[in-house]
Amino acid sequence: MLACSTGTLGTDGLQGAGTSSSPLHSLSPITYRCQLGTGKACRRRAARHMLCRLVVRAWAVPPAMPPPDPSSSDDFGSSEPPHWPAAGRGKQTFRFWIDYQVLSSPLSTRLLERALKAVGGVCTGGPPKLDPITSAVQKHKDYGYMHMGEWDFLWSITAKAMLAAEILRPGQMVGCLPGFLSITRKTSLVSNLRLVYGSKEAFTIVPRTFKLPDEMDDWAEWLEQHPQEDTGLWMLKNNKQRGEGLRLVHTRDASKACFETTTRPGMEGMTLYRWYLAQQYITRPLLLGGLKFGVRLWVLVPGVRPLRAYVHQRGLALLSSHRYDETQVVGQDGGVAAGHITNYAQNENSDVWSLQQLASHLGPPRWQKLWGAMIRSTAMLFAAALPRVNEVLSYTAVPPQSCFQFFGLDYLVDSDCKPWLLEANATPSMKVEHARSDMRKLIHDQKWPVMQDMVAMLGICPERFNGPLPKEHRDLSFMAGELSRRGGFSPIMHHFPTETPDGLRTITWHPLDHELRAYTKGSQYQAHVLDQTMGQRART
């Protein structure tokens, strides 16, 4: 959003700004460096974030390293000195910390905890999630980045994980990769795809989208020049999660709705635009028994030097709890009519299918078309993040093999079996919850192997944290081991584009990325590539 004459603050100045009065609870400086802008406000923010980093670094000064152990060696690095000792940690364990206070539900990481404990993990934090009333009263929050000496592995939301990533000790791991906010924020997802691939190609991956209010004129011009392409409905979005912050409007009502304003706690006296994006609504979705559905895919990016991305064989088709009715767009509460939303948080007790069930229902030809298109879009998405990743890493030093990220991608499928990417979730919930026991079992049977495979593929084990420090990849000798541990994750690096489809733009790849591209053509890699009929072969 932009500043207006009535004192409105813009989106770019507010997204990710945090609400705590303490600079220690603000978002990462990297988060803010993603924002554009100049002037006194930006300089004040920069100074505040620098103070935050200095204070946190002062808290996180590591103790002296012990003398080297000549006998130490394993597959994770060289015979460099092992980590400093920690109270209560033995050679057969490692410590993990989960920031429960910022998660949507304490159940969202239960499977992760189970997977980590199964390989020797011991939970050392953080504090439990508080109920809303207690949380509002208790201003002090306690996060992993404030306790750098108490964990080896940290799981948190991006905002808090990035604060830890900037001050990581060698050997620690955090579930966050610098630069990927460029695809996990709703506003930056579309703008980044357009920047890298151009609008024509970007809008084959995501529905046509306009940023509000910046692109109001562009939107009006497009509607005037392409009336035959207008579906007549537009979904307005803001930065809320879990299927909230949405409004479905007819084109004729869109102009008025776009200028709706709101306020936020702590920003009294300031008027803010309510909506950040206007996205063309897919009015002909593929239906399952009259119900609209969305596909959730899980993607693991173990690192970016070189960039690797793996899509898991398992996934979910999340059905709406109400029948789809194109003519009914507004619900009784004034929000979006229930049949139009497939988000799991809004349909927790609706039917859920596995990908194998969906593949069986569609049949091989249609499933092959859908799966292939989703894999292509997923590869295009992560390749599009690379320019921003390279930029952030140019001024952010993180220890080797210390950062990874696990994503949840949400696709809508239209009646032609074409997938449309709606969102890339930076911290997807792996909660197992449903009113029906058979649905709980199905959800568990899809999510639990994903967590097991993620832990295994990342090589998380006591030896990883108690042995020699990981080293930076200098060649691709590590790839054979990574592929052998992939479990149900299927590599998609062979789908990364070398340039944009129109041939007008090139993507800046690291030298190791070029080596990996050649490696993907070899038999050692191809043996791990699943064909387009993945759903027929998915484990049950």
N, C-alpha and C positions, 0 to 999 in steps of 0.2 A: 504494500500500500504506500501511497504517497502522502506527504503532509498537505493539508488543505487549509483554506483561509480561516476555518473555525478552530484551528489548533489540533487537527488530527495528526496523530503519529503514524508513520508508514510501517508496513510489514517488515521491510528490510532493516529497520532500526529496532524492531521488537522481537522478531523470531529468535527463540533460544536465549532471550535476555535473562531469564530466570526471575524469581520473585523474592529471593532472600535478600535481606539487607546486608548480609556479610559477603564480601568479595570471594570468600572461600567457597561459597555455595553457588557462584556464578558458573556459567558454562565455560568450556575450554577456550583459551585464546584462539585456537585453531578454528573453533566454531565461528568466532566473530571475524576472523580474517576471511571467511567465506563471503561476508557481507560487503557490499559496495557502498562507498560514501566517503565524504570528506568533511572537514570542519571541526568546530570545537567539540561537538558531541562525540565524534569518532575518536578524537585525541583523548578525551576524558575516559572513554571506554578502554582504549588501549593502555592508558596509565593504570587504570584499575585492575586490568587483567595481568599486567606485568607485576603489580604488587601481589596479586593472588599467587602467581607462580613463585615469586621470591619467598613468600611466607610458607607455602607448601614445601618448597625445596628445603627451607630451613628446618622444617619438621622431619624431613625424610633423608637426612644425612646418613648414609650407610655406615655401619660399624666397620672396623678394620677387617680385611680379608685374612683368613687363616693361611698358613703356609701350604704350598702345593702338595698334592698327593701324587707322586709319580706313578702309582699303580692305577690311577683313575683313567678310564677310557671307555667310550661307548660310541654308538652310531650317531649321537646328536652333535658332536663337535670334536674339538681337539683335546689334547691332554692339558688344557689350561686349568688353573686352580678352580676347585669347586666353590660353591656358594658359601657365604658366611653361615655359621651355625645359628640355629634358632631354638629357643626353649621349647621343649616338648615335641621336637620333630626328630624322628628317627630315620634311618636309612631306608626303611620300607614304607614311608609315608611321604605325602606332600600336603601343603596347606592350601585350601581354597576359601575364598570370601565371596559372598553373594550380597549385593545391595538390595535386600528385601524391601527396604523402605520406599524405594522408587519404582518397584514393580507393580503391575496392575493387580496381581494376586500372588499370595505366597505359594499357590499351587502351580504357578507358571514355570517354576524351576525344579519341581520335585523330581522329575525324571533325570534332569541334569545332575542333581545332587546324588541320586542313586547311581548313575553311571560313574561319577567321579569317585564315590566311596568304593565302588566295586574294583577300582584299580589302585586303591591305596590312599585316596584322598581323605583328609580330615578337615571338617568345616571349622574355621576359626572366626567367622563373622559373616555378615554383619548383624546388627540388631534386627529384631523381627519387625514386620510391617505393622504399623499402628492403625487402629480404627480411625475414621475421618475426624471424629470429635477430638480424640486425644492428640492426633497429629496436628490439628489446628491450634491447640493450646501449647503443645510442646514445640517450640520454635527450633531448638537445637536438633540438627540431624547429624548422623554419623555414617560416613561413607568410606569405601575402601581406599580411595586416594588419600585419606587422612591417616591411614595406618599402613604405610608402604612396607614396613618391616614385619607385618603379621600374616602375609599370604604369599603364595607362589603363583596362584591362578585367581584372576578376578573376573567376575561376571556382573555387569551392570548395564544401565542404559547408556547410550552414546555420550550424553552430556557429562556424566560422571566418569565414565571409562576413559574419555579423552583427557581428563585432568590427570588420571593415573598414567596414561600412555606417555605424557610429556616428561614424566619423572621416573620412568621404569628403571629398575635395577637390572643389570644383565642376568638373564635366565628367567625372569618373571614373564608371565603371559597374561594378556588382557584381551577380552573378546571385542575388540574394536579396531578398525583400520582407519588411519588418517586419510581424509579426502573423500570418503564414501558418503558423506552428507550430501554430496552433489547428486546422489540418486535416491537417498532415503527421505529427503524432505519433499513434500508434495510440490512445492513451487520450484525447487531446483531440479527435480526429476525431469520435468518437461523442458525447462529452459536449457538444461544440459544436453539432452538428446537433440534439441534443435541446434544448439551451438556446434555440436560435433558432426551431426549428420545432415543438417538442414531440415527445414519444416516438412518437406514432402516425405522424406524417409521417416522422420520422427513420428509423424502421424499415421504411419503404418504399424507402429509399435504401441502407441497410446492413442486414445481418442483425441480429436482436435481440442486444444485447450488454449485459453487466453488468461493471462495474468491480470488480476484486478487491483486497482482501477487503471494500471499503466496501459493496458492494451485494449481499453474500451473502444477507441477509435478503430483499431485494427479489426476488432470483432464486428463492429457495425459495418465496416467496409466489406468484410468477408461475407456477411449475411446478405448484403446488397448484391454482391457479385456472384454468389453461389446459392441462390434460393433453392435450387433443386437438390442440394446436398444437405440442407438443414433438416434434421429429424424432427424439429418442432419442440424438442425438450432439451434442457441444459441442467446439468448438476452443478450447483454452487458448493464450493468447499472452503473450509478454513483449516486451521492446523490441529484440530481435535482428532483424537484417535478412537479406535474401537467402534467405528461406524457412526460416530456422533459428528456434529458439525457439518451436516449436509442439508441441502434444500433443492428439491426438484421443481423447476419452473418452466412454463411455456415460454417460447421465444418472445411472444408479445408482452410478457410480464418481466422479462429478464432485466431490461434497462433500469426499471424502478428498483427491483430487488438488489441489484448490484451496489446501490448506494446506501443500503441499510447500514446503520452504525451500531456500535455497542460500547461498553466500557469494561474495564478490568480492575480487580482489586488492587489497590496501591497506585492506581493511575487516575484517581478521581480528578475531574476537571478536564480530562482529555477524551476526545471522541475518536473512536477507531472504526475503520471500515470492518464490517462483519465477515465479508467473503474475500478470499484470496485468489480463487480460481473459478473460472467457468469452463466446464468440460462437456463436450457434446455427448448426449446420452444415447446409448445403444438401445434403440427401441425394438429391435428384433433379436432378443437373446435366445439362445438355445434353451429349451425347457426340458425338464425331467418330470414327467407326470404333471405338467402344468406349472411347475415350480422353477423359478430362476435359480441359478447356482453359480458359484465361483470356484475356481481351482486354486488350491494353495500348494505351491512348490517350495521345497526347502533347498537352499543353496549354501554351500560352504566355500569361502575363499580363504585358503590357508596362508596365503601370502601374496605379495605383489612384485617381488623380485626373484623370478618372473611372475607375472600375473597368472594365477590358476583359479579356476572356478569349477565346482562339481555340483551337479543336480542330483538329488537323491531319487532313487527309484520309487520310493513311497511318497505319498501325498494324499490330499483329501479333496473331495468335491463337497462343498458346503452348500446345502440347499436352504432356500428361504423357508420360513415357517408359514408363509401365506401364498396363495395362488397369485400368479402374475396377472395384472390388469393394467394395460397401457393407459386406459382412460382414467384410472384412479391414481393420481399422483400425490395427493395430500392426505395424510392420515388424520385420525380423529384428534391427535394432539397438535396438529398444525405442522408436523414434520413430514418427512418423506413417508409415503404409504409403505407398509411393511413388506409387501410383495416385491418391492424394488430393491431391497437391501439383502445382500448375502453375507455380510460380515458376521463372523462367528459370535462376536460379543452381543450382537443384536438377535441372534437366532440360536442360543446355546442349546436348546432342546429340540431343534429341528433334525431332520434326517441328515446323515453324513454317509458318504460313499468313499470307498477306497479308490485309488486310481485304477486298480484292476477291475473293479465293478464298473467303473465308467468306461473303460476300454471294451469290456465285454458288451455293454449296452450299445455302444456306438458301432462296434464291429471294426475289423482291421482297417479297411480303407479310410474311414472317417477318423479313427483314432490315430492312425499313422499321420494323417494330415495335421491333426491338432497337436500331437506331441512334437512333431518336427517343427511346427511354427513356434511353439512355446520355447523350444530349445534355441532356435535361431534368435528370437527376441531376447531371451535371457543372456545369450552371448553378446548381443549388440549392446544390451544395457550395461554390462560390466566393462566392456571395452570402452564405452562412452565415459566411464568414471576415470579412466586412466590419466587424461590430461590434468584433471584436478588433483588426483593422487600424486602425480609427479611434482606438481607445484607445491603441495603441502610438504612433501618429503624433502624438498629442496631446502627448507628452513626448519625442519623438525627432525631431530635425531632420535631414533628409537633403536634399542638393542636388536641384534639379529634374531630372527625367528621368534619375536616376542608378541606380535600382533596378528590376529586372525579375525574373521567375522562370519557370523551365521545369520542368514537372511531368510525372510519369508516373503515370497512373491505372490501377489494376488492377481489372477487373470479372470476376466469375464469372457465367456464364449458366446459368439453370436450364432445365428441360425445357419450360417455357412461354415460352421466349425472353425472360424477364425478367432484366435485369442487376442484379447486386448489387455495390455498391462495396466492395472489400476494403481498399484502401489508396491513399493519395495520396503518392507518392514525391517528396521535395523535390529530390533530385539523381539523377535516373534515369540509369542507365548506358546509353551509346550504343555499347557494345562490339559489334564484329562478330567473332563467333567460333563455329565449328561444325566438327565433324569432316568433314561433307560439303560439297563445293564448291558444289553447287546451293543448299543452305541458306544458306551464307555469302553467295552472291550475292543471294538473296532478302532476307536481313536487311539487307545493305548497301543494296540498292535501296529499302528502306523508310526506313532511318535517315538516309542521306546527304542526301536532299532536305529532310528535316526540319531538319537543322543549317544547310543553305544558306538555307532560308526564314527560320529564326529570326534569323540574322545580317542578312539583308536587311531583314526587317520592323523590327528594332530600329534600323536605319539605321547599323549599325556600319561605319565606314570612316575613313580618315585625316582627312577633313574634319570628321567628328564630334568628334574629339579635338583637332585642331589649330586649329579655327576658333572662332567666337564661342561663348560658353558657352550651353548650353541654358537656356531660361526655363520657368517654371512655366506650365502650361496655364491660361489665363484663359477660354477658350471652346473650341469644337469645331472650329476652323479646321484643326487638325492631323489630324483624322480622315480626310480625303480622302487625304492622303499615306500614312497608316498603312495604310488599306485597300488602296491601290494597290500596296503592297509586301508584302502578306500571303502571296503565293505559294499554297501548299497549305493555309494556315491558314484555317479557316472561323470567322467571328465567331458568338458565341452570346449576345451581350448582350441580344438580343430575348427570350431565355428567362429572364432574371433576374426573380425574383418581386418584386412590389411589397409584398406581405405574405405571411404564411404561408397555406397552403391552407385552414386552418380559419378564417381571418379573425380570429383572436384576437390575433395578434401582428403588429407592423409592424417593418420593417427600416429602420434609419436610413441614408438615402442622402445623399450630398453633393449640393449644388445642381447640380454638373456632371453627376452621375449622372441627375438628372431631365431635364436637357437631352438627354443621350445617349438616354434612353428615348424621347423624342419623335423624336430623330434616326433611331432604328432603324426608324421607321415610314415614313421617306421613301424615295424611289426610289434615291437615291445609296447608301444602306446596303443596301437590299434587293437591289440588283444583285450584291452580294457574298455573299449568303446561299445556301448550297446546300440543296437539298431533302432530304427524308428518304431518298432513294435514293442518297445520297452514295457508297456502296460500289460502285455500278454505274458511277460516273463517276470513280472514283479513278484516278490515273495509275499505269501499270504500270512 
